[in-house]
Amino acid sequence: LRNPICSSDCSERHGYCESPGECKCRLGWQGPSCSECVHYPGCLHGTCSQPWQCVCKEGWGGLFCNQDLNYCTNHKPCANGATCTNTGQGSYTCTCRPGYGGTNCELEINECDCNPCKNGGSCNDLENNYSCTCPQGFYGKNCEIIAMTCADDPCFNGGTCEEKITGGYVCRCPPAFTGSNCEKRLDRCSKKFCHLLTLMLGFILLWNTKGEVLRNAHTVHTMKVVDNHSRLSSKKDKRKIIKVALMTHALSLLKSYKVVLCEEKSAI
């Protein structure tokens, strides 16, 4: 008996027929002409050139080509402006912007939820931070510090305390001291102090019109105002210690013996 003639498009290699005009596929092949290979069972996003293969298409991986290797681009899972990073095998991570959390950065973090402000302070939620508005009498990051008042005698070195309307106090320091509590002694040769000294000497020059003598506490040398110029009784020494008001200062003089900025400190 002669073999029947199969359909004209039936693959001679992968198909056969038992009666004329038909096309039956051999194992591992499929399709009308038996020219399509059968994928590996469960292959989702793959192709084959031989039976039971599963060659993954671009962007897919895994045994069944079911793992999205470019999950970030295909699914855009990260919310609220977060940065998505593919980690392979269909997984990813989201890097959240400040103030957000959760696997996909879908949760807005409110730093005030934990009630950080003490002593009745009100909390203001900021981006990745918070601030406390403190009631009168309290201050600090969390309103945890009780503000001192003038009743606590906070000013040192003869400073005068004044209550502030908004709470707290301010110290008015005597000329030789500075700091929030007048706790720091001024460097008498600092620019700030020398400006103060120049101002005080200006008052002396203004009022001392009769040549009143300012005596040096250590030597007999004197300093007085003559024709609106401060002069020393000795022309040899160009630096003398004089007493201005209640303070003692080292003064540096030019050849004309005019008083200029101080250079060093000396105590009497």
C-alpha beads as a LAMMPS data file, in Angstrom:
LAMMPS data file: protein, C-alpha beads

268 atoms
267 bonds

1 atom types
1 bond types

-500.0 500.0 xlo xhi
-500.0 500.0 ylo yhi
-500.0 500.0 zlo zhi

Masses

1 110.0

Atoms # bond

1 1 1 0.000 0.000 0.000
2 1 1 1.150 3.506 -0.780
3 1 1 1.323 6.124 2.013
4 1 1 -1.446 8.718 1.880
5 1 1 -0.616 12.197 0.691
6 1 1 -0.732 14.727 3.577
7 1 1 -1.974 18.304 3.315
8 1 1 0.229 20.530 1.215
9 1 1 1.485 22.679 4.128
10 1 1 2.106 19.840 6.577
11 1 1 5.707 19.704 7.806
12 1 1 7.419 16.665 6.357
13 1 1 9.702 16.513 9.411
14 1 1 7.316 17.259 12.265
15 1 1 3.993 16.039 10.818
16 1 1 2.441 12.957 9.261
17 1 1 -0.946 11.716 8.019
18 1 1 -2.919 8.493 8.070
19 1 1 -5.367 9.556 5.418
20 1 1 -5.046 11.876 2.463
21 1 1 -5.161 15.635 3.171
22 1 1 -4.656 15.484 6.941
23 1 1 -1.677 16.632 9.096
24 1 1 -1.000 15.053 12.440
25 1 1 1.852 16.411 14.622
26 1 1 4.637 14.392 16.111
27 1 1 5.367 14.682 19.877
28 1 1 6.596 18.152 20.844
29 1 1 5.112 19.951 17.832
30 1 1 1.841 21.688 17.225
31 1 1 -0.080 23.970 14.893
32 1 1 -1.988 23.436 11.605
33 1 1 1.205 22.468 9.796
34 1 1 3.021 21.028 12.861
35 1 1 5.746 23.674 12.581
36 1 1 5.342 25.176 16.079
37 1 1 7.309 23.725 18.978
38 1 1 5.586 23.000 22.269
39 1 1 6.846 25.196 25.169
40 1 1 8.044 23.830 28.456
41 1 1 4.919 23.339 30.600
42 1 1 4.131 26.537 32.509
43 1 1 6.306 28.780 30.322
44 1 1 4.653 32.201 30.468
45 1 1 6.773 34.822 28.676
46 1 1 9.160 32.603 26.714
47 1 1 9.701 31.140 23.245
48 1 1 11.164 27.919 21.852
49 1 1 12.985 26.671 18.790
50 1 1 12.890 23.054 19.939
51 1 1 10.221 21.235 21.953
52 1 1 10.074 21.794 25.720
53 1 1 12.189 24.931 25.653
54 1 1 11.363 28.177 27.504
55 1 1 13.599 30.980 26.248
56 1 1 12.604 34.161 28.089
57 1 1 11.689 37.313 26.253
58 1 1 13.537 40.535 27.114
59 1 1 12.684 41.774 30.605
60 1 1 11.617 38.368 31.921
61 1 1 13.444 35.642 33.795
62 1 1 13.069 32.489 35.826
63 1 1 12.416 28.856 34.902
64 1 1 8.956 29.707 33.543
65 1 1 9.872 33.244 32.358
66 1 1 7.337 34.595 34.813
67 1 1 9.643 36.918 36.775
68 1 1 9.535 40.557 35.678
69 1 1 13.130 41.823 35.538
70 1 1 12.010 45.382 34.826
71 1 1 9.254 45.581 37.387
72 1 1 9.760 49.286 38.066
73 1 1 9.123 50.357 34.471
74 1 1 6.285 47.942 33.808
75 1 1 4.362 48.411 37.050
76 1 1 5.562 51.696 38.639
77 1 1 4.887 50.477 42.189
78 1 1 6.562 53.284 44.159
79 1 1 4.329 56.182 45.225
80 1 1 4.849 59.802 46.320
81 1 1 7.905 60.484 44.185
82 1 1 9.913 57.528 45.507
83 1 1 12.783 56.004 43.525
84 1 1 12.254 52.422 42.292
85 1 1 15.151 49.978 41.893
86 1 1 14.870 46.577 40.184
87 1 1 16.491 43.860 42.287
88 1 1 15.948 40.962 39.841
89 1 1 13.606 37.971 39.757
90 1 1 10.520 40.169 39.716
91 1 1 11.375 42.086 42.882
92 1 1 12.132 45.754 43.585
93 1 1 12.775 48.248 46.362
94 1 1 11.429 51.763 46.846
95 1 1 13.571 54.557 48.279
96 1 1 11.124 56.939 49.910
97 1 1 11.310 60.717 50.042
98 1 1 11.590 62.285 53.519
99 1 1 8.271 62.095 55.322
100 1 1 7.035 58.869 53.698
101 1 1 7.279 55.156 54.528
102 1 1 5.879 51.722 53.704
103 1 1 6.893 49.103 51.134
104 1 1 5.764 51.350 48.281
105 1 1 6.211 54.654 50.162
106 1 1 2.437 54.916 50.294
107 1 1 2.343 56.022 53.936
108 1 1 2.819 59.646 54.974
109 1 1 4.775 59.820 58.224
110 1 1 3.520 62.369 60.740
111 1 1 6.301 63.121 63.217
112 1 1 3.700 64.588 65.564
113 1 1 1.964 61.210 66.023
114 1 1 4.299 60.346 68.898
115 1 1 3.424 63.606 70.716
116 1 1 6.997 64.890 71.119
117 1 1 6.058 68.331 72.501
118 1 1 5.929 68.519 76.289
119 1 1 4.293 70.876 78.772
120 1 1 1.355 71.759 76.541
121 1 1 3.409 72.631 73.463
122 1 1 1.705 72.329 70.067
123 1 1 3.355 70.193 67.383
124 1 1 3.819 71.287 63.754
125 1 1 4.500 68.472 61.272
126 1 1 7.313 69.307 58.826
127 1 1 8.969 67.314 56.041
128 1 1 10.930 64.623 57.874
129 1 1 10.891 66.771 61.017
130 1 1 8.665 68.688 63.412
131 1 1 8.677 71.853 65.475
132 1 1 7.097 72.679 68.813
133 1 1 5.359 75.949 69.639
134 1 1 5.941 76.290 73.363
135 1 1 3.632 77.981 75.869
136 1 1 4.966 80.889 77.880
137 1 1 7.526 79.784 80.429
138 1 1 8.932 76.862 78.425
139 1 1 11.425 76.459 75.573
140 1 1 13.677 73.881 73.910
141 1 1 13.205 71.477 70.993
142 1 1 10.343 69.746 72.819
143 1 1 9.365 72.547 75.233
144 1 1 11.085 70.467 77.898
145 1 1 13.051 73.318 79.509
146 1 1 11.419 75.578 82.081
147 1 1 12.315 79.190 81.347
148 1 1 13.991 81.145 84.132
149 1 1 12.648 84.511 85.230
150 1 1 14.191 87.502 86.952
151 1 1 13.018 85.982 90.234
152 1 1 15.701 83.324 89.704
153 1 1 18.387 86.061 89.750
154 1 1 20.004 84.818 86.492
155 1 1 22.235 87.821 85.698
156 1 1 25.859 87.741 86.902
157 1 1 28.496 90.425 87.469
158 1 1 26.051 93.192 88.300
159 1 1 23.813 92.670 85.263
160 1 1 20.284 94.066 85.417
161 1 1 17.431 91.642 84.690
162 1 1 14.345 92.645 82.680
163 1 1 11.299 90.427 82.114
164 1 1 10.253 89.853 78.474
165 1 1 6.603 90.187 77.492
166 1 1 6.783 86.905 75.586
167 1 1 8.290 85.115 78.573
168 1 1 11.815 84.701 79.846
169 1 1 14.187 87.559 80.569
170 1 1 17.060 89.609 79.210
171 1 1 20.172 90.723 81.091
172 1 1 21.513 94.260 80.652
173 1 1 25.240 93.864 81.257
174 1 1 27.719 96.405 82.654
175 1 1 30.349 97.619 80.134
176 1 1 33.016 95.036 81.010
177 1 1 30.779 91.960 80.603
178 1 1 28.738 90.228 77.927
179 1 1 26.790 86.998 77.330
180 1 1 23.135 86.106 77.784
181 1 1 23.662 86.148 81.571
182 1 1 26.574 88.641 81.663
183 1 1 28.775 85.663 82.484
184 1 1 31.625 86.558 80.090
185 1 1 34.233 89.227 80.747
186 1 1 34.974 91.299 77.672
187 1 1 38.430 91.100 76.182
188 1 1 39.519 94.640 76.819
189 1 1 41.509 94.672 73.636
190 1 1 38.678 93.427 71.461
191 1 1 37.268 95.747 68.814
192 1 1 33.988 95.987 70.672
193 1 1 35.691 97.029 73.904
194 1 1 38.064 99.476 72.221
195 1 1 35.146 101.193 70.523
196 1 1 33.578 101.529 73.967
197 1 1 36.842 102.874 75.378
198 1 1 37.179 105.385 72.551
199 1 1 33.637 106.546 73.252
200 1 1 34.407 106.989 76.960
201 1 1 37.594 108.901 76.178
202 1 1 35.535 111.070 73.883
203 1 1 33.363 112.061 76.835
204 1 1 36.482 112.814 78.873
205 1 1 37.848 115.036 76.108
206 1 1 34.485 116.756 75.863
207 1 1 34.040 117.524 79.555
208 1 1 37.635 117.867 80.705
209 1 1 38.214 121.367 79.361
210 1 1 40.214 122.590 82.353
211 1 1 43.102 120.173 81.926
212 1 1 41.991 117.843 84.718
213 1 1 44.625 115.209 85.385
214 1 1 43.881 111.458 85.134
215 1 1 46.380 109.804 87.444
216 1 1 48.202 106.573 86.774
217 1 1 47.745 104.244 89.742
218 1 1 51.258 102.764 89.416
219 1 1 53.538 105.696 88.603
220 1 1 53.644 109.453 88.875
221 1 1 53.079 109.825 85.167
222 1 1 49.809 111.564 84.442
223 1 1 47.540 112.013 81.483
224 1 1 45.506 115.137 80.874
225 1 1 43.612 116.944 78.173
226 1 1 45.491 119.799 76.540
227 1 1 43.944 121.505 73.520
228 1 1 41.649 118.514 73.096
229 1 1 44.600 116.078 72.895
230 1 1 45.371 113.486 75.571
231 1 1 49.011 113.802 76.645
232 1 1 51.305 111.961 79.023
233 1 1 53.570 113.777 81.444
234 1 1 56.391 111.473 80.310
235 1 1 57.318 111.262 76.614
236 1 1 59.467 108.160 77.057
237 1 1 56.718 105.589 77.576
238 1 1 54.154 105.249 74.828
239 1 1 51.859 102.904 76.749
240 1 1 50.409 103.931 80.082
241 1 1 47.721 102.511 82.304
242 1 1 44.984 104.955 83.186
243 1 1 41.721 104.641 84.992
244 1 1 38.595 105.574 83.034
245 1 1 35.403 105.550 85.077
246 1 1 35.539 102.274 87.071
247 1 1 37.674 100.340 84.587
248 1 1 41.398 100.146 83.952
249 1 1 42.834 99.918 80.429
250 1 1 46.170 99.800 78.689
251 1 1 46.315 102.579 76.105
252 1 1 48.674 102.736 73.152
253 1 1 49.791 106.187 71.990
254 1 1 51.251 107.574 68.797
255 1 1 54.212 109.971 68.648
256 1 1 51.777 112.851 69.020
257 1 1 50.671 111.172 72.270
258 1 1 47.078 110.991 71.101
259 1 1 45.144 108.062 72.545
260 1 1 44.448 105.242 70.053
261 1 1 43.100 101.671 70.378
262 1 1 44.205 99.565 73.325
263 1 1 46.648 96.711 72.788
264 1 1 46.753 94.717 75.983
265 1 1 44.971 94.244 79.282
266 1 1 46.383 95.202 82.648
267 1 1 44.651 94.959 86.004
268 1 1 44.924 97.424 88.877

Bonds

1 1 1 2
2 1 2 3
3 1 3 4
4 1 4 5
5 1 5 6
6 1 6 7
7 1 7 8
8 1 8 9
9 1 9 10
10 1 10 11
11 1 11 12
12 1 12 13
13 1 13 14
14 1 14 15
15 1 15 16
16 1 16 17
17 1 17 18
18 1 18 19
19 1 19 20
20 1 20 21
21 1 21 22
22 1 22 23
23 1 23 24
24 1 24 25
25 1 25 26
26 1 26 27
27 1 27 28
28 1 28 29
29 1 29 30
30 1 30 31
31 1 31 32
32 1 32 33
33 1 33 34
34 1 34 35
35 1 35 36
36 1 36 37
37 1 37 38
38 1 38 39
39 1 39 40
40 1 40 41
41 1 41 42
42 1 42 43
43 1 43 44
44 1 44 45
45 1 45 46
46 1 46 47
47 1 47 48
48 1 48 49
49 1 49 50
50 1 50 51
51 1 51 52
52 1 52 53
53 1 53 54
54 1 54 55
55 1 55 56
56 1 56 57
57 1 57 58
58 1 58 59
59 1 59 60
60 1 60 61
61 1 61 62
62 1 62 63
63 1 63 64
64 1 64 65
65 1 65 66
66 1 66 67
67 1 67 68
68 1 68 69
69 1 69 70
70 1 70 71
71 1 71 72
72 1 72 73
73 1 73 74
74 1 74 75
75 1 75 76
76 1 76 77
77 1 77 78
78 1 78 79
79 1 79 80
80 1 80 81
81 1 81 82
82 1 82 83
83 1 83 84
84 1 84 85
85 1 85 86
86 1 86 87
87 1 87 88
88 1 88 89
89 1 89 90
90 1 90 91
91 1 91 92
92 1 92 93
93 1 93 94
94 1 94 95
95 1 95 96
96 1 96 97
97 1 97 98
98 1 98 99
99 1 99 100
100 1 100 101
101 1 101 102
102 1 102 103
103 1 103 104
104 1 104 105
105 1 105 106
106 1 106 107
107 1 107 108
108 1 108 109
109 1 109 110
110 1 110 111
111 1 111 112
112 1 112 113
113 1 113 114
114 1 114 115
115 1 115 116
116 1 116 117
117 1 117 118
118 1 118 119
119 1 119 120
120 1 120 121
121 1 121 122
122 1 122 123
123 1 123 124
124 1 124 125
125 1 125 126
126 1 126 127
127 1 127 128
128 1 128 129
129 1 129 130
130 1 130 131
131 1 131 132
132 1 132 133
133 1 133 134
134 1 134 135
135 1 135 136
136 1 136 137
137 1 137 138
138 1 138 139
139 1 139 140
140 1 140 141
141 1 141 142
142 1 142 143
143 1 143 144
144 1 144 145
145 1 145 146
146 1 146 147
147 1 147 148
148 1 148 149
149 1 149 150
150 1 150 151
151 1 151 152
152 1 152 153
153 1 153 154
154 1 154 155
155 1 155 156
156 1 156 157
157 1 157 158
158 1 158 159
159 1 159 160
160 1 160 161
161 1 161 162
162 1 162 163
163 1 163 164
164 1 164 165
165 1 165 166
166 1 166 167
167 1 167 168
168 1 168 169
169 1 169 170
170 1 170 171
171 1 171 172
172 1 172 173
173 1 173 174
174 1 174 175
175 1 175 176
176 1 176 177
177 1 177 178
178 1 178 179
179 1 179 180
180 1 180 181
181 1 181 182
182 1 182 183
183 1 183 184
184 1 184 185
185 1 185 186
186 1 186 187
187 1 187 188
188 1 188 189
189 1 189 190
190 1 190 191
191 1 191 192
192 1 192 193
193 1 193 194
194 1 194 195
195 1 195 196
196 1 196 197
197 1 197 198
198 1 198 199
199 1 199 200
200 1 200 201
201 1 201 202
202 1 202 203
203 1 203 204
204 1 204 205
205 1 205 206
206 1 206 207
207 1 207 208
208 1 208 209
209 1 209 210
210 1 210 211
211 1 211 212
212 1 212 213
213 1 213 214
214 1 214 215
215 1 215 216
216 1 216 217
217 1 217 218
218 1 218 219
219 1 219 220
220 1 220 221
221 1 221 222
222 1 222 223
223 1 223 224
224 1 224 225
225 1 225 226
226 1 226 227
227 1 227 228
228 1 228 229
229 1 229 230
230 1 230 231
231 1 231 232
232 1 232 233
233 1 233 234
234 1 234 235
235 1 235 236
236 1 236 237
237 1 237 238
238 1 238 239
239 1 239 240
240 1 240 241
241 1 241 242
242 1 242 243
243 1 243 244
244 1 244 245
245 1 245 246
246 1 246 247
247 1 247 248
248 1 248 249
249 1 249 250
250 1 250 251
251 1 251 252
252 1 252 253
253 1 253 254
254 1 254 255
255 1 255 256
256 1 256 257
257 1 257 258
258 1 258 259
259 1 259 260
260 1 260 261
261 1 261 262
262 1 262 263
263 1 263 264
264 1 264 265
265 1 265 266
266 1 266 267
267 1 267 268
